[in-house]
Amino acid sequence: IKIKNKEYMIFINKIRINDWKVVSLLPVENLLSSVKNLEKKHLKIGYFLITFIIIFYLIFLVFLYHKSKQFVESINVSLKDMVRFTQKLVTNKPVNKVPFSGIYEIDKLAKNFNNLSLELTQRTQKLVQTEALKLVNEKLANTDALTGIYNRRFLDDFAKEFNCKPTTLSVILFDIDDFKQINDNFGHDTGDKVIKKLINIIDTSVRQSDCIIRLGGDEFLLLLKDSKEKDAYIVVEKILNKIEENNKKENNNIVFNVSYGISEYKNNHRTINELIIEADETMYKNKKLRK
């Protein structure tokens, strides 16, 4: 009820002994003051909690942003390392190990990459060693042990590939004069020195593309690619001049002379052996003329 604009609450209690009733008036503001105080406290707590939650989530979001950024960067670094790894594999450059990022899946992938790198390196080294050994064996099989020039086996392989295809080719056949007497009179060591000296003179007189072949003993064949017979005579003249210069040196124990025969590839030649036979016949004609 309102009494003079002031609100009251009426409490009525009945007394059992008699039929009296007790009526109590309590001001509403006095009755609800504790509730209002509690409401104010709850509001303060609510505002505080809301503010705390907002600040907490802001801090959490900032923390989460930085962590996610670090996470993405660590993934990017690992992926870039793997990209560089694959690029180096293609270019055969030295490959470093892919570093671990602390992420299980990425680290597992990095481990697989590192194992792959190690396996490829070992296999490559083994392959290189095998190929190097193969090349060494092939070179040993195709070269003369004394001089290091090509041997008859190389000539056989060359003859198979050549097969008298249309080309320009001249051959020069050399034979050391009286080589048996050199061995008999001065020993085989001197004979070996004569052979080495002749090879050195020929090697310094021809192009890098020309092939020097030891056919056996004191017989040597010079293959002049893209050369005609007149070019072969120029080469022979150069070689003979150097041999003459060598023989004129004082205190020189390596004195020798050579005979030679020249043949140029023509349409009537069917095999490389026909060229060699023709050069051999020319050489023996030259020997007879000199005698």
Salt bridges, closest charged atoms under 4 A:
ASP81 OD1 - ARG84 NH2 2.29
GLU119 OE2 - ARG123 NE 2.84
ASP144 OD2 - ARG214 NH1 3.15
ASP175 OD2 - LYS287 NZ 2.38
ASP177 OD2 - ARG290 NH2 2.88
ASP184 OD2 - LYS180 NZ 2.97
ASP210 OD1 - ARG207 NH2 2.73
GLU244 OE2 - LYS248 NZ 3.26
GLU274 OE2 - ARG270 NE 3.23
GLU278 OE1 - HIS269 NE2 2.93
